[in-house]
């Protein structure tokens, strides 16, 4: 397998955790999102991923994009350990928690959005941090309330699920922007338990070959 | 079943299409996203959905949120007609197209984001339209290239899938903001074929009891 990603991309980070949990080896192929105007916009990369975003995973000649679609694919083709429960209601809960992050928090603070805010919309650095903090704290407030009902060691009980693969990169992102995590004890606890596992620790941005 | 939604919400619109395709009857419970500062922020609604977003679906005492998680749940519990192919690679393709819209286009032009841009960030109406158009055209450009490889009558071949349930509401949104669709002939063709079906037509915002 080949994973085209970027060390700090939350979406690539999710896929790295999944690959590690399933003990699937892969070539880590960095796509630098800033250098040369962004390598994700190169003609070569656009052929792999017309959305010009990371990650892209190649498995057995198959080109896959969108981190959650990639992880569900991996879970179907390489089912051990499973990242989703078996029962439909529990699967819906896990997927909803993952999407709470992947649809309603992460896209708003993505690099390309921040670049548009500070570029064409010309907002200043203080406004940019206010924007980032607003969407993180709004999203984490709802997530914290939901996890209070569902979490054990991990987001849903005591098994690792897709929800945890989204939570850990989002907390990494929040810490990077110095969000005060004291209002989110359940999110913090889940994050702490995940970080004890090698599959999560080795997927961390700083552990990647393209980390700066 | 009870569906808490809003006539113009793309996410609620996706779920309405799924319910119609599966011929599942439901009570349509409008949550007005603007009136009274937004009914989604009421104490009563927050108990159902701590993220204070629509839709929320109640099925047999189960409270479900996130449109894509709801639709996957419906597809698992009420499998006819199926909204995902059987084969993992094809499922990944359909999910990726759905997420291209649900993660990378829709959240950026959502009501709460536009409210934040025109409120705290004080951008003007021309800048707001520029923002909307930028993310629509960026997202549609990538989607058009992908659909050129995958589409038949619908997004993936000639069967309705989850991807179509995301595409149609996003095109509705684009038309509302007068996006020039001439650059996206494949998206337009898929949209046209979907609109011929009653399940899509009856799910349209203007057909809802809370339409204004």
Interface residues (C-beta under 8 A of the other chain):
Chain A: X50 X51 X52 X53 X62 X64 X65 X66 X68 X69 X70 X72 X73 X76 X77 X88 X89 X91 X92 X93 X95 X96 X98 X99 X100 X102 X103 X104 X106 X107 X108 X113 X116 X117 X120 X121 X123 X127 X130 X131 X134 X139 X141 X142 X143 X145 X146
Chain B: X50 X51 X52 X53 X62 X64 X65 X66 X68 X69 X70 X72 X73 X76 X77 X88 X89 X91 X92 X93 X95 X96 X98 X99 X100 X102 X103 X104 X106 X107 X108 X113 X116 X117 X120 X121 X123 X127 X130 X131 X134 X139 X141 X142 X143 X145 X146
